[in-house]
Amino acid sequence: MKTKLSILLLSVVLSSTLSARDIENAERFVGLEFGASTIKANTGGLFGENNVEGTDGEYGIRIGAQNKEWRTILSLSQYDNKDSDQNYEKGQIGFDYYLLTSQFKTTSFRPYLGVHGGYMNYESTQIEEDGFFYGGQAGFTLGVGEKIDVDLAYKYSIADLEEVDNVGSLNIGVNYLY
């Protein structure tokens, strides 16, 4: 419960620092994300396997807004690993702070640090549970055109679920700015 309250308070503080004028002037985007995720959880198999790690592809969609200092992302993603009999769907909100901006003639490079939180549904043999997760991320955004950004990030999430310990993801996102 303490973790959920901390996520809620952090979200309120971060969102309250953004004025309506900043949001109105921000670039909005839609995008796709894909990558590799590793989940550490109990699969509930025939022999009660605990702390099984499974690595497989994760993919999803996202929408957001950004300016020169920050970025906010809402995303939905899915993971399905038949080898370790684990899958999840998760919805999350993330807040990123750009550490610096480098402008080149045709591209921009912006490293960032951020936090995220959300809700996930985890399923495995004889297990189905829902709950909250939270974590941090680090990465960079590369502007490859006037309307296209490419994003590379590592996200680490701790789950507030009985059977799920953590999820680590290396993701690539492609965003269309409008």
N, C-alpha and C positions, 0 to 999 in steps of 0.2 A: 504494500500500500504506500509506503514511503517513496518508493521508486516512481510509482504512477503520479503521485503528488508532485514530485520533483520535475518530472517531464512536463506536467501541466503548467507549473509555475514558470519554468524556463520558456515554454512556448508563449505564454502570456507576456513575459518580459521582452522577448525578442520581437514579437509582433507589435507590441506597444511602442517600440523604438522607431518603427516605420511610420512616418506621417502619411496621411492620405495623399498629399502632393507627391511624395516619393513614389508611392505605388502607382499613381496615375501616370507619372513620367517614366516608369520602368518599361524595359523591353519585355514583352510576353513571349512565351515559347511553348511549343508542343514537341514531343520527341519520343524516341524509342530507346530502350536500354537493353543490353544483353551482356552476359559475362559468365564467369564461373563462380559458384558458391560452394562452400563447405559448411555443412550443418553437423553439429555434435548433439546427439539426442539418443534417447532410448527408443528402439524400434518395436519393442513388445513382441518379438518373434517367439518361436516355439520354445526357445531356451531362455527367454527373458533377457535378450542382449541389451546391455547398458552401454551408454556412451559410445555408440557407433558413429563413426564419421563417414559421411557420404559427400562426394564431390560430383557436381554435374552442372549443366547449364541453367541459368536463370534468365528470364526475359520479361519485359514489361513495357508499359507506357507511362508517360509523365507529362505534366503541364507545370508551368511556373512563370516567375517573373524575376528579372534581374536588373541591376544597375551597375555602376562602377565599383560599389563597395560590398554588396550583398546579393544573395540569390535565395529564393524560396522555391521548393519543389514539392509537388504532390505526385505520388507515384503508386501504381499498382503493379505487382510482379508475381511471377509464378516460378516454382522450382519442382521438378519431378525426377527422382532418381529411382529407377526400377531395380538397380543392383543392390542398393542398401534399403529398399522398400521405404522410402521417405518422400514426402512431398509437402509443400506449403504454398499458400497464397498469402500475400501480405500487402497492406496499404500503409503508406507512411508519409509523413511530412518531414522535410529536411530544411535546415537553415545553414547556409554557407557564407562565410566571410572571406572575401578576396584579400589576400595578403599584399599583392601588388599587381600592377597592370603594366605589361610591356607591349608597346605598339610597334609593329614592324610595317613595312609597306603594304603587305597584303594580309597579314595575320595578327592576332593578338594572343598573348600567352598570359594566363591568370591562374596562379596556384591559389588553393583555398583550404581552409579547415572548417569543419562543420559538425553539427549535431543532428540527430534524427530520432524519431520515435514513431510508433504506429501499433497496428493490431495485426495479428497473424493467425491463420488456421493451419495446424499441423496434423498430418495424418500418416499413420504407419499401421502395421499389422495390429489389429485390436486396439488401436489408439486413435482417438480424434479429440483434439483439444484446441481451444482458442485462448488467446491472451495477448498482453502487451509486450512490446520490446522497445529497447532504446539503445543508443550507441553514438559513435562518432565516425567521421569520415575525413579523408584527406585526398586531395587530387588536384587536377588542373583542368582548365578549360582552354581550348585552342580555337580561336575564331578562324575558320578556313574560307570564309566568304562573307559578304555583307549580311546574309540571312541564315548562315549555317554555323553552328558551334559543335565541336566534338569535345567530349568530356571523358576523362579517365579518372576513376576513383577507386579507392579501397574503403570498404565499409565494414565495421565490426559492430555487431549487435548482440546484446545480452537479452535473453528472453525471460519473461516473468511467467513461464509455463512450467508445469510440473515435470514434463518429460524432455523439454528442450533446454540445452545449456546455452549455446551460442551459435551464431551464424557469421561467417566471414565471406565477403564478396569482393571480387575484382570485376568492376563493370565498365563498359564503354557505353556512352550515351551519345546520340545524335539528335540535335535540337534544331528546329526551324523557328527562327525569330520572326515575329510579326508585330 
